[in-house]
Amino acid sequence: MKLPELLAPAGNLEKLKIAVHYGADAVYLSGKRYGLRSYAGNFTLSEMEEGIRFAREHQVKVYVAVNIIAHNDDLVDLPDYLSSLSDLRVDGLIISDPGIVSKARQIVPHLPLHLSTQLSTSNWCSAQFWQQQGISRINLSRELSCHDIALIKQRVPVEIEIFIHGAMCISYSGRCLLSNYLTNRDPNKGECSHPCRWQYALMEEKRPNEYFPITEDEYGSYVFNSKDLCLIEYIPEIVASGIDALKIEGRMKGIHYVAGVTRVYRHALDCYGENPEKYQFQTKWLEELKKLSHRDYTTGFYLGSPSSESFNYTTSEYIRTHEFVGVVREILPLPGERSSSNSEKLIKIQVRNKVIQGEQVEFINKNLNSYHTRLDEITNEAGEMVQVAQPGQEIVIRTNLPIGANDILRREKI
């Protein structure tokens, strides 16, 4: 049985390496132009080259998003950019504009073309049309049920990709103009200001500056505020439908999110692949996903049209029970000790949030294991004791826990 590809977001080079470390089969990213997440950090061509080289070393594919809704001036540099991506030997392009599809077929005909969810492919006839235009994979519209998805897969000989986790857009497949209208930041060119998460009230035309809450709530109303998508409980149904790739939303999200979501879905998929007959959903998977920064979870359209339960009308705040502290950069040898049988080691950690000596922390690795420990002794690289480490500093701790490079350090928020 072939499991679907697990496709993780890579907002920058560091996140790419984290996604690979935690089990992604493929990553998707963008250059500094032509991608729909202008504020994700993104990649220069040299960074992209390094990222592709790293991914290749781990048998992971790299897809590049060229998925803006293009205007005329965007087409000027497009041929050179596509040629550069071809020279880097990317594994595919993610496109949402028919003009860019046409240009890519002319300039880089050997590169697989993946159709973005921005094209809102929601029926088998549309899928068939795009397959005839040279598209090899379609990321289907989010507004589809499991039945609709399976029918498209049965009718059209093209790879099918769906989103399984992450933020939901209130507009159809993300094609929203609200940000452009309110803030002059074009969401279809990667600059969305997310006004769907803002607080709104009702004002009557003849009574200016008198605001009425749409629901009785002291903080206002979040009328557009969708919950986050989470399909971790439906792995058997998803695999049985023949879907080729499962995509995690989140190029703007942090390292803790990328690591945590990728490792949970990796573990669930592998458990199903090892023995489908004995597969059982594990509650700890959902518990782990709830430890990441998120809004309340929903199944979106997967089980049918969503109800009011799929929206949160009281707040747009994220739920954050745990806090990202740092990432393991290197395993160091113990000074003066040569025995490889000694389980103790020194680990170098790059700090991202303030660390205080004596506090309780948790390491998470790619095998879905967690290790709690107390930081009784923190030093710098020179071996000097550190009472408090600030973001950006590198610290060293001694431990016998099975911790490796790129593992994540976090703590429970009090």
C-alpha positions as CSV (number, residue, x, y, z in Angstrom):
1,M,0.0,0.0,0.0
2,K,1.3,3.4,-1.0
3,L,0.9,6.1,1.6
4,P,0.1,9.7,0.5
5,E,3.0,12.1,0.4
6,L,3.2,14.3,3.5
7,L,3.9,17.8,2.4
8,A,5.0,20.4,4.9
9,P,5.5,24.2,4.8
10,A,9.0,25.7,4.6
11,G,8.7,29.4,5.2
12,N,12.5,29.8,5.3
13,L,15.6,27.6,5.2
14,E,15.5,26.8,8.9
15,K,11.9,25.6,8.7
16,L,12.8,23.5,5.7
17,K,15.4,21.6,7.7
18,I,13.0,21.2,10.6
19,A,10.2,19.9,8.3
20,V,12.7,17.4,6.8
21,H,14.0,16.3,10.3
22,Y,10.4,15.7,11.6
23,G,9.4,13.5,8.7
24,A,8.1,15.4,5.7
25,D,8.2,13.6,2.4
26,A,8.2,16.9,0.6
27,V,8.2,20.6,1.4
28,Y,6.8,23.6,-0.4
29,L,8.4,27.0,-0.4
30,S,8.6,30.3,-2.3
31,G,11.2,32.6,-3.6
32,K,11.2,36.3,-2.8
33,R,8.7,36.9,-5.6
34,Y,5.7,35.2,-7.1
35,G,4.6,33.4,-3.9
36,L,1.4,34.0,-1.9
37,R,3.2,34.5,1.5
38,S,5.3,37.6,1.0
39,Y,5.9,37.9,4.8
40,A,7.0,34.3,5.4
41,G,10.8,35.0,5.0
42,N,11.0,33.0,1.9
43,F,14.1,32.1,-0.1
44,T,16.8,33.7,-2.2
45,L,18.0,31.6,-5.0
46,S,21.1,30.7,-3.1
47,E,19.1,29.7,0.0
48,M,16.8,27.7,-2.3
49,E,19.9,25.9,-3.7
50,E,21.1,25.0,-0.2
51,G,17.6,23.9,0.9
52,I,17.2,21.7,-2.2
53,R,20.6,20.1,-1.6
54,F,19.7,19.4,2.1
55,A,16.4,17.9,1.0
56,R,18.0,15.7,-1.6
57,E,20.4,14.3,1.0
58,H,17.3,13.1,2.9
59,Q,15.3,11.9,-0.2
60,V,12.7,14.8,0.3
61,K,11.2,16.6,-2.6
62,V,10.9,20.4,-3.0
63,Y,8.1,22.2,-4.7
64,V,8.2,26.0,-5.3
65,A,5.1,28.2,-5.2
66,V,4.7,30.5,-8.2
67,N,1.1,31.0,-7.2
68,I,0.3,34.7,-7.3
69,I,-2.6,36.0,-9.5
70,A,-0.2,37.6,-11.9
71,H,-0.6,41.1,-13.4
72,N,1.1,42.3,-16.6
73,D,4.2,43.6,-14.8
74,D,4.7,40.3,-13.1
75,L,5.3,38.6,-16.4
76,V,8.4,40.6,-17.2
77,D,10.9,38.7,-15.1
78,L,8.9,35.4,-15.0
79,P,10.9,33.6,-17.8
80,D,14.2,34.2,-16.1
81,Y,12.8,33.1,-12.8
82,L,11.3,29.9,-14.1
83,S,14.6,29.1,-15.9
84,S,16.5,29.6,-12.6
85,L,14.1,27.2,-10.8
86,S,14.7,24.7,-13.6
87,D,18.5,25.1,-13.1
88,L,18.0,24.3,-9.4
89,R,16.2,21.1,-10.4
90,V,13.1,21.7,-8.2
91,D,10.6,18.9,-8.2
92,G,7.6,20.9,-9.3
93,L,6.0,24.3,-9.5
94,I,2.8,25.3,-7.7
95,I,0.8,27.6,-9.9
96,S,-2.6,29.4,-9.7
97,D,-2.6,31.6,-12.8
98,P,-3.5,30.2,-16.3
99,G,-1.0,32.6,-17.9
100,I,1.8,31.3,-15.7
101,V,0.7,27.7,-16.5
102,S,1.1,28.6,-20.2
103,K,4.5,30.2,-19.7
104,A,5.8,27.4,-17.6
105,R,4.8,24.8,-20.3
106,Q,6.7,26.9,-22.8
107,I,9.8,27.7,-20.8
108,V,10.2,24.7,-18.5
109,P,8.2,21.9,-20.1
110,H,10.0,19.2,-18.2
111,L,9.0,20.5,-14.7
112,P,5.8,19.0,-13.1
113,L,3.1,21.6,-12.6
114,H,0.9,21.5,-9.5
115,L,-2.3,23.5,-9.5
116,S,-2.8,25.6,-6.4
117,T,-6.0,25.5,-4.3
118,Q,-6.4,29.2,-5.4
119,L,-7.9,27.9,-8.7
120,S,-10.8,26.4,-6.7
121,T,-10.9,23.0,-8.5
122,S,-14.1,21.6,-7.0
123,N,-15.4,19.1,-9.6
124,W,-14.1,16.3,-11.8
125,C,-14.8,18.1,-15.0
126,S,-12.5,21.0,-14.0
127,A,-9.9,18.6,-12.8
128,Q,-10.0,16.9,-16.2
129,F,-9.6,20.2,-18.0
130,W,-6.5,21.1,-16.0
131,Q,-5.1,17.6,-16.5
132,Q,-5.4,18.2,-20.2
133,Q,-3.5,21.5,-19.9
134,G,-0.5,19.6,-18.6
135,I,-1.1,19.8,-14.8
136,S,0.2,16.7,-13.0
137,R,-1.2,17.4,-9.5
138,I,-4.2,19.4,-8.3
139,N,-4.6,20.8,-4.8
140,L,-8.3,20.6,-4.6
141,S,-10.6,23.3,-3.3
142,R,-10.9,23.2,0.5
143,E,-14.7,23.4,0.1
144,L,-15.1,19.7,-0.8
145,S,-16.3,16.7,1.2
146,C,-14.6,13.3,1.3
147,H,-17.2,12.0,-1.2
148,D,-16.4,14.8,-3.7
149,I,-12.7,14.2,-3.3
150,A,-12.9,10.5,-3.9
151,L,-15.1,11.0,-7.0
152,I,-12.7,13.3,-8.6
153,K,-9.8,10.9,-7.9
154,Q,-11.8,8.1,-9.5
155,R,-12.7,10.0,-12.6
156,V,-9.5,11.9,-13.5
157,P,-6.0,10.4,-14.0
158,V,-4.2,13.1,-12.1
159,E,-2.5,13.3,-8.7
160,I,-4.8,14.7,-6.0
161,E,-3.6,16.8,-3.1
162,I,-5.7,18.1,-0.2
163,F,-5.0,20.3,2.9
164,I,-5.3,18.3,6.1
165,H,-4.2,20.8,8.8
166,G,-4.0,24.5,9.4
167,A,-5.7,27.8,9.0
168,M,-8.9,28.1,7.0
169,C,-9.7,31.1,4.9
170,I,-13.2,32.5,5.1
171,S,-13.2,33.2,1.3
172,Y,-13.6,30.5,-1.3
173,S,-10.2,28.7,-1.6
174,G,-8.5,31.8,-0.3
175,R,-9.5,34.1,-3.2
176,C,-10.3,37.0,-1.0
177,L,-10.3,40.8,-1.7
178,L,-11.1,42.0,1.8
179,S,-7.5,42.8,2.6
180,N,-7.0,44.7,-0.6
181,Y,-10.1,46.7,0.0
182,L,-9.4,47.6,3.6
183,T,-5.6,47.9,3.7
184,N,-4.4,48.0,0.1
185,R,-2.5,44.8,0.7
186,D,-3.3,42.3,-2.1
187,P,-3.9,38.8,-0.7
188,N,-3.6,37.3,-4.2
189,K,-0.1,38.6,-4.4
190,G,1.0,37.4,-1.0
191,E,0.3,40.4,1.2
192,C,-2.8,39.5,3.1
193,S,-3.4,41.5,6.3
194,H,-6.0,38.9,7.6
195,P,-8.9,41.2,8.2
196,C,-11.1,38.1,8.6
197,R,-9.5,37.8,12.0
198,W,-10.4,41.4,13.1
199,Q,-13.1,42.4,15.5
200,Y,-16.2,43.8,13.9
201,A,-19.4,45.5,15.1
202,L,-22.6,46.7,13.4
203,M,-23.3,50.4,12.8
204,E,-26.6,51.8,11.6
205,E,-26.4,54.3,8.7
206,K,-28.2,57.2,10.4
207,R,-26.5,56.7,13.8
208,P,-22.8,57.1,13.0
209,N,-20.3,56.1,15.7
210,E,-22.8,54.0,17.5
211,Y,-21.6,50.4,17.4
212,F,-23.8,47.4,18.1
213,P,-22.4,44.0,18.9
214,I,-23.6,41.3,16.4
215,T,-23.6,38.9,19.3
216,E,-23.9,39.7,23.0
217,D,-20.2,39.6,23.9
218,E,-18.2,42.2,25.8
219,Y,-15.2,41.9,23.4
220,G,-17.1,42.2,20.1
221,S,-17.8,39.7,17.3
222,Y,-15.5,37.9,15.0
223,V,-18.0,37.2,12.2
224,F,-15.5,35.8,9.7
225,N,-13.3,33.8,12.1
226,S,-13.0,30.2,11.0
227,K,-11.5,27.5,13.3
228,D,-8.4,25.6,12.1
229,L,-8.6,22.5,10.0
230,C,-7.5,19.2,11.6
231,L,-8.1,15.8,9.9
232,I,-5.8,13.7,12.1
233,E,-8.8,11.4,13.1
234,Y,-9.6,10.5,9.5
235,I,-6.3,9.0,8.2
236,P,-7.8,5.6,7.1
237,E,-10.6,7.3,5.1
238,I,-8.2,9.7,3.5
239,V,-5.7,7.0,2.5
240,A,-8.5,4.7,1.2
241,S,-9.8,7.5,-1.1
242,G,-6.5,7.3,-3.0
243,I,-5.3,10.9,-2.3
244,D,-1.7,11.3,-3.4
245,A,-0.5,14.1,-1.1
246,L,-1.5,15.6,2.3
247,K,-0.6,19.2,2.7
248,I,0.0,21.1,6.0
249,E,-0.8,24.8,5.9
250,G,1.6,27.2,7.5
251,R,4.5,28.9,5.8
252,M,4.0,31.8,8.1
253,K,3.9,29.6,11.2
254,G,6.9,29.1,13.6
255,I,9.3,26.2,14.0
256,H,7.4,24.6,16.9
257,Y,4.3,24.4,14.7
258,V,6.1,22.9,11.7
259,A,7.9,20.4,13.9
260,G,4.8,19.4,15.9
261,V,2.3,19.0,13.1
262,T,4.7,17.2,10.8
263,R,5.8,14.7,13.4
264,V,2.2,13.9,14.5
265,Y,0.9,13.2,10.9
266,R,4.1,11.3,10.1
267,H,3.6,9.0,13.0
268,A,-0.1,8.5,12.2
269,L,0.6,7.7,8.6
270,D,3.4,5.3,9.4
271,C,1.2,3.5,12.0
272,Y,-1.5,3.0,9.4
273,G,1.0,1.9,6.8
274,E,2.5,-0.7,9.1
275,N,-0.8,-2.5,9.8
276,P,-4.0,-1.0,8.4
277,E,-6.1,-3.8,10.0
278,K,-4.9,-3.0,13.5
279,Y,-4.7,0.7,13.1
280,Q,-6.3,2.7,15.9
281,F,-6.5,6.5,16.3
282,Q,-4.3,7.5,19.3
283,T,-5.7,10.3,21.4
284,K,-2.2,11.5,22.1
285,W,-1.9,12.7,18.5
286,L,-4.7,15.2,19.0
287,E,-3.4,16.1,22.4
288,E,0.0,16.9,20.8
289,L,-1.7,19.0,18.1
290,K,-3.5,21.0,20.8
291,K,-0.1,21.8,22.4
292,L,0.7,23.9,19.3
293,S,-0.4,27.4,18.6
294,H,-3.9,27.0,17.1
295,R,-7.5,28.0,17.0
296,D,-10.1,25.5,18.0
297,Y,-10.2,22.6,15.5
298,T,-12.7,21.8,12.8
299,T,-13.0,19.2,10.0
300,G,-14.0,22.0,7.6
301,F,-15.9,20.7,4.6
302,Y,-14.5,17.1,4.8
303,L,-17.5,15.6,6.5
304,G,-20.0,17.9,4.7
305,S,-20.9,21.5,4.7
306,P,-19.7,23.1,7.9
307,S,-22.1,24.5,10.5
308,S,-21.8,27.5,12.8
309,E,-19.7,25.2,15.0
310,S,-16.9,25.6,12.5
311,F,-16.5,29.3,13.4
312,N,-15.4,31.1,16.6
313,Y,-17.5,34.2,17.1
314,T,-16.0,35.2,20.4
315,T,-12.3,35.6,19.8
316,S,-9.6,35.4,17.1
317,E,-6.8,34.7,19.6
318,Y,-4.7,31.6,19.3
319,I,-4.7,28.9,21.9
320,R,-1.2,28.6,23.3
321,T,-0.6,26.1,26.1
322,H,3.1,25.5,25.3
323,E,5.9,27.9,24.4
324,F,8.8,27.3,22.0
325,V,12.1,27.7,23.9
326,G,14.9,26.7,21.5
327,V,16.3,24.2,19.0
328,V,19.2,21.8,19.4
329,R,22.0,22.9,17.1
330,E,24.8,20.4,17.8
331,I,25.8,17.4,19.9
332,L,29.2,18.0,21.5
333,P,31.7,15.5,22.8
334,L,32.3,15.4,26.6
335,P,35.6,17.0,27.4
336,G,38.3,14.5,28.4
337,E,36.0,11.5,27.8
338,R,36.5,9.2,24.9
339,S,34.2,6.3,25.7
340,S,31.4,6.0,23.2
341,S,29.5,3.8,25.7
342,N,28.9,6.9,27.9
343,S,25.3,7.9,27.4
344,E,25.9,11.4,28.6
345,K,26.6,14.1,26.1
346,L,26.6,17.9,25.8
347,I,24.0,19.5,23.6
348,K,24.2,23.0,22.2
349,I,20.9,24.9,22.1
350,Q,20.0,28.1,20.3
351,V,17.7,30.0,22.6
352,R,14.5,31.6,21.2
353,N,12.7,32.5,24.4
354,K,14.3,33.3,27.7
355,V,15.6,30.3,29.6
356,I,16.1,30.3,33.4
357,Q,18.3,27.9,35.2
358,G,16.3,25.4,37.2
359,E,13.1,25.5,35.2
360,Q,11.3,22.5,33.8
361,V,11.4,22.0,30.0
362,E,10.5,19.4,27.4
363,F,12.4,18.1,24.4
364,I,10.4,16.6,21.5
365,N,12.0,14.4,18.9
366,K,10.8,13.1,15.5
367,N,9.7,9.8,16.9
368,L,6.8,11.4,18.8
369,N,8.7,11.0,22.1
370,S,8.9,13.7,24.7
371,Y,11.5,14.1,27.4
372,H,10.9,16.3,30.4
373,T,13.9,17.5,32.3
374,R,15.0,20.3,34.7
375,L,17.7,22.7,33.6
376,D,19.8,22.4,36.7
377,E,23.0,23.4,35.0
378,I,23.3,25.8,32.1
379,T,26.7,26.9,30.7
380,N,27.9,28.8,27.7
381,E,30.3,27.3,25.2
382,A,33.3,28.4,27.4
383,G,31.9,26.3,30.2
384,E,30.8,29.4,32.3
385,M,27.6,29.1,34.3
386,V,24.6,30.9,33.0
387,Q,21.7,31.9,35.2
388,V,19.4,33.4,32.5
389,A,19.8,32.9,28.7
390,Q,18.3,35.4,26.4
391,P,16.9,34.9,22.9
392,G,19.7,34.5,20.4
393,Q,22.2,33.1,22.9
394,E,23.6,29.6,22.6
395,I,23.8,27.5,25.8
396,V,25.1,24.0,26.6
397,I,23.6,21.5,28.9
398,R,24.7,18.0,29.9
399,T,22.2,15.2,29.6
400,N,21.8,11.4,28.9
401,L,18.4,11.9,27.2
402,P,18.2,10.6,23.6
403,I,18.2,14.1,22.1
404,G,19.6,14.9,18.6
405,A,20.3,17.9,16.4
406,N,17.2,19.8,15.3
407,D,15.1,18.5,18.2
408,I,12.8,21.2,19.7
409,L,12.9,22.5,23.3
410,R,9.6,23.8,24.7
411,R,7.9,24.5,28.1
412,E,4.3,24.5,29.3
413,K,3.0,28.0,29.8
414,I,2.0,28.9,33.3
